[in-house]
Amino acid sequence: MPSWERVPKSQQELAKRLNVDEGTLSDWKRIPGFKDEVTKLAKEWAQAFLPDVLGAMVHAAADRLGGTAADRKLFLQYVQDWAEKQQHDFAPGSVTFNRPTDGAKPANDKPQASPG
């Protein structure tokens, strides 16, 4: 949650309100899964802003708010799952695939750069 939305405003104030030591709050932050739960709650909180954000994105992409090429790109990425085409050029012999000749599946089928 953004700092301007937080009540209480600080960890120290929260500790007072909960009647615990500030160090206890730090300990709670180290509990496995704590950060995942905070992220989940933050995403739930942010959902309320989604219509406004999408509306602003549409207006910016349509140049109603002085939009840029980046605004249009973001709009296309979100609405149409658009992605830039990427081309990868490799010099001959610069990449090799290690494949066994006995028909066994390789443990790591990722390309490897050839030694200099």
VOGU-3710 file (C-alpha; in Angstrom, 3 decimals, decimal comma):
1> mpswervpks> 0,000/0,000/0,000  1,395/3,435/-0,835  2,691/5,422/2,111  -0,037/8,060/1,730  -2,699/5,339/2,203  -1,155/3,710/5,275  -2,767/4,007/8,673  -0,803/3,932/10,889  1,935/5,662/8,923  4,982/3,883/10,367
11> qqelakrlnv> 6,057/0,523/11,736  6,684/2,199/15,081  3,076/3,475/15,192  1,768/0,050/14,171  3,738/-1,625/16,954  2,223/0,790/19,484  -1,273/0,178/18,147  -0,802/-3,612/18,356  0,911/-3,316/21,747  3,980/-5,263/20,565
21> degtlsdwkr> 7,658/-4,452/20,290  8,762/-3,026/16,951  11,237/-5,931/16,685  8,287/-8,333/16,754  7,002/-6,769/13,554  10,415/-7,319/11,977  10,310/-10,943/13,135  6,888/-11,392/11,555  8,275/-10,122/8,239  10,742/-13,028/8,246
31> ipgfkdevtk> 8,037/-15,698/8,589  8,000/-17,880/5,449  5,150/-16,808/3,192  4,759/-13,375/4,807  5,930/-11,424/1,759  3,775/-13,567/-0,553  0,726/-12,797/1,580  1,539/-9,068/1,593  1,869/-9,149/-2,214  -1,476/-10,942/-2,491
41> lakewaqafl> -3,192/-8,360/-0,288  -1,562/-5,475/-2,187  -2,839/-6,864/-5,498  -6,331/-7,220/-4,056  -6,183/-3,608/-2,827  -4,947/-2,369/-6,221  -7,831/-4,025/-8,102  -10,081/-1,130/-7,111  -7,928/1,188/-9,249  -7,868/-1,031/-12,340
51> pdvlgamvha> -10,783/0,631/-14,187  -9,277/4,100/-13,701  -5,792/2,973/-14,708  -7,088/1,198/-17,810  -9,167/4,248/-18,695  -6,142/6,506/-18,374  -4,115/4,074/-20,482  -6,742/4,142/-23,245  -6,893/7,938/-23,209  -3,096/8,198/-23,310
61> aadrlggtaa> -2,790/5,627/-26,096  -5,491/7,413/-28,101  -3,495/10,650/-27,637  -6,285/12,330/-25,679  -3,811/12,989/-22,880  -0,771/13,740/-25,024  0,243/10,087/-25,202  3,519/8,746/-26,488  4,608/5,732/-28,506  5,318/3,998/-25,178
71> drklflqyvq> 1,665/4,535/-24,166  0,467/2,944/-27,386  2,893/0,052/-26,991  1,690/-0,620/-23,438  -1,925/-0,546/-24,631  -1,240/-3,073/-27,404  0,732/-5,298/-25,046  -2,120/-5,346/-22,548  -5,111/-5,545/-24,866  -3,754/-7,716/-27,671
81> dwaekqqhdf> -0,878/-9,560/-25,979  1,365/-7,859/-28,511  5,102/-8,371/-28,321  7,924/-6,942/-30,373  9,455/-9,295/-32,889  12,927/-10,311/-31,915  15,637/-11,535/-34,207  18,663/-13,379/-32,948  21,692/-13,536/-35,183  24,417/-16,007/-34,401
91> apgsvtfnrp> 27,725/-16,225/-36,178  28,385/-19,654/-37,712  29,974/-21,909/-35,103  29,241/-19,535/-32,224  26,501/-21,722/-30,765  26,463/-25,478/-30,382  23,907/-27,916/-29,051  25,243/-30,814/-27,036  23,235/-33,837/-28,123  24,171/-37,408/-27,345
101> tdgakpandk> 24,639/-39,670/-30,360  23,125/-42,713/-28,645  19,579/-41,280/-28,760  19,459/-40,497/-25,024  17,832/-37,240/-23,996  20,462/-34,655/-23,032  20,456/-33,395/-19,465  20,743/-29,776/-20,618  19,464/-28,968/-24,103  20,311/-25,272/-23,920
111> pqaspg> 22,654/-23,753/-26,482  26,209/-23,269/-25,319  28,633/-20,678/-26,667  31,614/-22,299/-28,349  34,910/-21,712/-26,596  36,858/-18,798/-28,091
//
